Amino acid sequence: PGVPAITIDREVVLLGLLPPLLYASAIRTSLIDLRANRQGIALLSVGLVLFSAGGVGLVVWQLLGVPLPLALAFGGIVAPPDAVAATAVAKGIGLPHRVVSLLEVESLFNDATALVIVRMGIVGLGATVTVADAGLQFAWASVGGVAIGLAAMWLIRRVRGLIRTTVNDTAISFICPWVAYLPAEAAHASGVLAMVTAGV
């Protein structure tokens, strides 16, 4: 009693915590492992997320009776594994290096699939969504996110190449995650994919 309630906005948490955590995981990702596991990464980050979201969505639709698009959006929210958690758990239980690297990299790239599922589910509540609409949304989320991430990486490299002091270089490194994340989110592409691309 007498103590004011503190409310934390979800957007503030996502904007403040998500970019630096995922960027830190991305810069530690091995390009060799990424190239070696690219087929498995694509299968897990697209196929497994679609399968998981569809399964969760159908169960929620049948058990709770919510509209199917909303149930699928919920499935898209819970389907992708978290990159930071996957890394911590996999290393903690002593999985082989190949499995750990596959899980780490896949969990960084599954955002585009989940993002499209959530957006299409929400849009589907008020309008008819076709497979073509979902495909275009997925293409923009993934290709747009990667393109913005590459542009951010180019900009970051150029700026850091001009800096001669350690303090300024460190300050620039702290804002790198948001340089990729914010423009991609503003363009309705995948901010996570942009940030991960810039980091990797």
Phi, psi and omega in degrees: 000139179084349179265125181294141179286138179256122178251137180246120180289138180300321180295323179294319179295313180298317182288326183275327186255320186298309182303311182292326180294313181288325179296321178297321177291322183293319183289344176266000182284136180275126177294330178295314178295323179298314179292320183293328185250020188299325180291315178295323179296315180296317180296317181287316186286339176251301185298311182292322179293318176298314181297314181295315180296319178296317179296314179296317180299316180294321179294315179296319180298315182287317185281320186258347177071020177283159178304143183303316178301321179292321178296320178292323176298319177297318176300322177294330179289319186267349186289314186282134176289150180282135184296315184292317180295319180300317179296313183296315182291315183298318180287328182292330182262003173076038176290156178301153184303319182298318180292318180298314181294323177297314180294319180299309185290319179299319183291340175281332187256358183280355183299319184300317180296312181296321180299317179294318180299314180296312181297316180293324177296317180291317178295323181296343177292328184249349183208165178281131179248127180264168177296324178296319177299314180297320179296317178295320179296318178296318180298316180293317181300317184277306183292318178297318179297316179294318181297316179294323177297319178294320177295320178295319178298317179299315180296316180298317179298317181297314182294315182292334176291337180272346185272137183246349182252144182296321182297314180293322178296319178294319178298318178296320181297331179290330182266355182307315181302321183281337177298326177270319188292311187295314178297323180293317178296322178296328180271006181061028171262186181275109177295325180294316179296321179297315182292318180295318178299315178297320181290316180293000000 
